[in-house]
Amino acid sequence: MLYIVFRLDDDRYALPAQQVVEVLPLLRLKQWPQAARGVAGVCTWRGRPVPVIDLSALSLGRSAPRSLGTRLLLVHYPAGDGAPRTLGLIAEDATDTARVEPGEFVAAGLRSDGAPYLGPVAMRDDGLLQRVDVAQLLPPALRETLFSDAEAAWAAA
């Protein structure tokens, strides 16, 4: 299975490529004052506003650096009604892919209640690679904040 590989500080993470709609350079975002931790703002993609989460801010409490390797990953996110919505993820050093068989991922022996999106790890020649579960990425309150108005608007369209 193919994964998009990105970094949070010195650690590597894997996002299933099948959940990725598009990989873009870091775009200019509409800032959202007083947004929840991790919310970077909103971008426009194919004529629709897309909420954007900064994975570094969400996970580490600091913004991702603006560098050539920082990318905007547009992913399918299962919103409250189960229908997929587009969500933007700012990811550091997201310039590589890896082929990993599902059976190569094993439980790490640690669990983080504050980060349920962090899954099992695969042992690679260049270190551990931890799988990220997009469906578990947003806490329910944040998911509701990001998608409730959009779901109502899209349902009416």
C-alpha positions as CSV (number, residue, x, y, z in Angstrom):
1,M,0.0,0.0,0.0
2,L,1.3,3.5,-0.8
3,Y,1.7,6.2,1.9
4,I,2.6,9.8,1.8
5,V,5.4,10.3,4.3
6,F,5.8,13.5,6.3
7,R,7.6,14.7,9.4
8,L,6.7,16.2,12.8
9,D,10.1,17.4,14.1
10,D,12.4,14.4,13.7
11,D,9.7,11.7,13.5
12,R,8.2,10.3,10.4
13,Y,4.5,9.6,9.7
14,A,2.5,7.8,7.0
15,L,-0.8,8.9,5.6
16,P,-2.5,6.4,3.2
17,A,-2.2,7.8,-0.3
18,Q,-5.7,6.5,-1.1
19,Q,-7.1,9.1,1.3
20,V,-5.2,12.0,-0.4
21,V,-7.1,13.9,-3.1
22,E,-4.2,16.2,-4.1
23,V,-0.8,17.3,-2.9
24,L,-0.2,21.0,-3.3
25,P,2.5,23.5,-2.4
26,L,1.7,25.5,0.7
27,L,-1.0,28.0,-0.4
28,R,-1.9,31.3,1.1
29,L,-4.7,30.8,3.6
30,K,-7.5,32.9,4.8
31,Q,-6.7,33.2,8.5
32,W,-9.5,32.5,11.0
33,P,-9.1,34.6,14.1
34,Q,-9.5,32.9,17.4
35,A,-9.8,29.5,15.7
36,A,-9.2,26.3,17.7
37,R,-5.7,24.9,18.2
38,G,-4.4,23.4,14.9
39,V,-6.7,25.3,12.6
40,A,-4.5,27.2,10.1
41,G,-7.3,28.8,8.2
42,V,-9.3,28.2,5.0
43,C,-8.2,27.8,1.3
44,T,-10.2,27.7,-1.9
45,W,-10.0,24.5,-3.9
46,R,-12.2,24.0,-7.0
47,G,-14.4,26.9,-6.0
48,R,-15.1,25.7,-2.5
49,P,-13.7,26.7,0.8
50,V,-11.7,24.0,2.5
51,P,-10.7,24.1,6.2
52,V,-7.0,23.6,6.8
53,I,-5.4,22.0,9.8
54,D,-1.7,22.5,10.6
55,L,-0.5,19.0,11.7
56,S,2.4,20.5,13.6
57,A,0.2,23.0,15.5
58,L,-2.3,20.3,16.3
59,S,0.3,17.8,17.5
60,L,3.2,19.8,18.7
61,G,1.7,23.2,19.6
62,R,3.8,25.1,17.0
63,S,3.2,26.0,13.3
64,A,4.8,24.1,10.5
65,P,7.8,25.9,9.1
66,R,7.3,27.6,5.7
67,S,9.8,25.6,3.6
68,L,9.9,24.0,0.2
69,G,9.1,20.6,1.7
70,T,6.0,21.8,3.6
71,R,2.9,20.8,1.6
72,L,-0.8,21.1,1.7
73,L,-2.4,17.6,1.6
74,L,-6.0,17.6,0.6
75,V,-7.7,14.5,2.1
76,H,-11.0,12.8,2.2
77,Y,-12.3,13.3,5.8
78,P,-15.4,11.5,7.0
79,A,-17.5,14.3,8.4
80,G,-20.3,13.8,11.0
81,D,-22.9,12.4,8.5
82,G,-20.3,9.9,7.2
83,A,-20.0,11.6,3.8
84,P,-16.4,12.5,3.0
85,R,-15.5,16.2,3.0
86,T,-12.3,17.7,1.8
87,L,-9.9,18.7,4.5
88,G,-6.5,20.4,4.1
89,L,-3.5,19.3,6.1
90,I,-0.3,21.2,6.4
91,A,2.5,18.7,6.6
92,E,6.2,19.2,7.0
93,D,8.7,17.6,4.6
94,A,5.9,15.8,2.7
95,T,8.0,15.1,-0.3
96,D,8.3,11.3,-0.2
97,T,6.2,8.2,-0.4
98,A,6.7,4.7,0.9
99,R,5.2,1.3,0.1
100,V,4.3,-0.5,3.3
101,E,2.2,-3.7,3.5
102,P,-0.6,-3.4,6.2
103,G,0.9,-6.3,8.1
104,E,4.2,-4.4,8.5
105,F,2.5,-2.0,10.9
106,V,2.5,-3.2,14.5
107,A,1.3,-1.8,17.8
108,A,4.0,0.4,19.4
109,G,3.0,-0.4,22.9
110,L,2.0,3.2,23.7
111,R,-1.3,4.9,23.5
112,S,-2.0,8.6,23.5
113,D,-5.6,9.6,24.5
114,G,-4.8,13.1,23.3
115,A,-3.8,11.9,19.8
116,P,-6.1,8.9,18.9
117,Y,-5.1,9.5,15.2
118,L,-1.6,8.0,15.9
119,G,-1.6,4.4,14.9
120,P,0.8,1.5,14.7
121,V,4.4,1.7,13.5
122,A,6.4,0.0,10.8
123,M,10.1,-0.6,11.3
124,R,12.0,0.6,8.2
125,D,15.7,0.7,7.4
126,D,15.6,4.5,8.0
127,G,13.7,4.3,11.3
128,L,10.1,4.0,12.5
129,L,7.2,5.1,10.4
130,Q,3.9,5.8,12.3
131,R,0.6,5.5,10.5
132,V,-2.0,8.3,10.8
133,D,-5.7,7.6,10.8
134,V,-7.4,10.6,9.1
135,A,-10.8,9.6,10.5
136,Q,-9.5,10.0,14.0
137,L,-7.6,13.2,13.3
138,L,-10.2,15.8,14.6
139,P,-11.8,15.7,18.1
140,P,-15.6,15.7,17.8
141,A,-15.9,19.4,18.8
142,L,-13.4,20.5,16.2
143,R,-15.0,18.4,13.5
144,E,-18.4,20.0,14.4
145,T,-16.8,23.5,14.3
146,L,-15.2,22.9,10.9
147,F,-18.0,21.1,9.1
148,S,-21.4,21.9,10.6
149,D,-22.1,25.1,8.5
150,A,-20.5,23.6,5.4
151,E,-22.7,20.5,5.6
152,A,-25.8,22.6,5.9
153,A,-24.8,24.7,2.9
154,W,-23.9,21.8,0.8
155,A,-27.1,19.9,1.6
156,A,-29.1,23.0,0.5
157,A,-27.2,23.3,-2.8
